[in-house]
């Protein structure tokens, strides 16, 4: 289980045991056992990438949100929604609140709701427990701007996120990107395992 303590508590504990300065409380991407899970400041929200990698058969938007909620158990809080679009619903319209959203290492990823339509302030690397994820795909069905983007003209994203068939395709983002590719990097077939991005509401 991830440790969920305030940053001050962690630093004080490190001082007592002689572990060094503040910079050693969070490992750099890819280093060590990953950073400790940090509580977001009061009034703010969290965002993370799921450690789970389902196919495109998510049970629709409702099923994707349920996966986010289950995966977010170490964090508490909520409710949680997946950054996911269908042909009739845009991902950005599913996310409520004004922000900011912090990643699970305590760093601001999106300072405001307006930033959801552009790019994150930092690369998105961390899962629900604050562990580092290697670069991989993220189901989104969403283009730069937060609106639906088809993988191919005239297609739906994995039959509106109910199919894991190789014959279907959807737009995916990529782990570790802080440019437009965080939400729209390429297309992939619906049978491929991919992460989800989950936002606290």
N, C-alpha and C positions, 0 to 999 in steps of 0.2 A: 504494500500500500504506500502511495506517495505521501511524503511529509508535507502537511499544509500548515505552515507557520508563517508569521510575518517576517519580513526581511530583517528587521531589527533583532528579533529573537535569534534568527540564524547567525547573524554576525556576532551577537553576544556569545552564543554557544561556541562559535569558532574561536573567538578570542580566549575563552576559558581553556580550551583544549589545545591552543597554540597552532591553529590551522592557517593563520595568515590573515591577509587583508580581504577587503570586500570583493575584490576582483576574483578571488578563488571560490566564491560561493556559487557561481554559475559557470559550468564548463563551456568552452567554445564549441560550436557545432562540430559534432562527430567525435568529441573527445570524452574519455572516461566513461562513467556510467550515466551521463546525462545530467541536466540541471535538476535542482530540487523544484518541487511544485510550489509556486508562490501565489498567495491570495491576491486578487485584484483589489485596488482601493475601493472603499465604499461608494456605491452609486455607479460603478463601472461594470462592464460585462467581460466575459471571456470568449475566446475563439480558439479552436484547436482542430487538428487533422486527426481523423480516427486512425487508430492502429489497425483496426479491421479493414480488410480489402474485399468487399463483396463484389459480385458481378453486377450487371445492370438490372438484375431482377431484385429490385428493392422493395416491392410492394407499393409502388407509387410514392408520392411525396409524403404521405402519412407514414409509410413504412420506413422511409429514409429518416424522418424526424424521430421515429421511435428508436432507430438504431443510434442516433445521436444522443438521445436521452439515456439509453442503457449504457452507452459507452462513457457518458459523462459522470457516472456514479462516483468516481474518485473526487470530482470537483464539487458535487452538490449544486445548489442553486438551480437555475433554469427558469422557465422552460427553454428548450433547445430546438433549433431548426437547422436543417441542412441547406447549404448554399447550392441550390438545385433549381433549374428551370424546366418547365414543360412548354408545349406549344401554346398554351393559354395562360401560363403563370410565369412571371419573371422572378428570378431569385432575389433581386433587390427589393421587390415588393413584399417578400415573405419575411424580411428582417425588420423588426420593429425597434423602437428606441433611437436615441440620438448618439450613442457611444459615450466614451471611447470603449473599444474592445482590446483587451490585453491577451497576449498569448500565455501559455501555461508556464512561462519563465518570468512573468511579471513585466514584460516589455510591451509597449503600445504597438499594436499591429495596425489598427484603424482608429484614427483620432476622432472621427465623426461619421455619421451616416453617409454624408456626401462622399467620403473617401472610398466607400464601398463601390462606387461607380468608376473609380480610377485604379490605383495600385496601393498595396499595403505599404506601411512605413518601413517595414523590415521583411526579410524573407520568411516565409512560413515553413518552419522545419519541425514543429513539436506536436506530439500527440497529447492525449488526455491526461497522461501521467507526467508530462514534461520530458519524455524521452525523445531523443533525436531520431528523425526518420530519414532514411536515405532517399535520394531523388526518385520519385515515382509518380504515377498518374493519379488524378483526382477527378471523380465524376462531377460534372457541373452542368453541362448542356447550356452554358452561359458564356456570352461574349463580354468583351471589354465594355463597361457601361452597366453591367448587371442584368442585361436582358437576354431572352432566349436566342440561342444561336444554333442552327441545325448543323449537323455534321455533313450532311449532303442535302441539297435542295429537294424539298418535298418529302423529307423523312421526319419521323418523330424520334426522340431520344430513347432508344431501347424500349419502344412501344410504351412511351410515357413512364419509363422506369419500372416496367413489369416483366421484362424479358431479358434473359441471359443468353439469347441465341447469338451465334457467331454471325448470322446474316444481318443483324442490326448494328447500328453504329451510334455514337454520341460524342459530343465535344467533351474534351477533358482538359483540366489544368495540370500543372506540374508542381510537385513539392519543391520548396526551396527557391521559388521565384518571387521577385518583388517588382516585376514588370507585368505587362498584360498577360503573360503566360501563366500567371497564378490562377487564372480562370479559363483561359482559352489558349492552350498550347498546341493541340493537335486533335485528331479523331482517333477513336479506338473502337474495336468491335465489342459488343455487349457481353461476350463470354469472358472478357479479360478482368482480372481482379484489380480494383482501384479503390482509393480512399474516398472519404467524404470530408468536407469542411463543415464544422458545426459552430453556429453562433448562438450565444446565450441571448435570450429576449428580455 
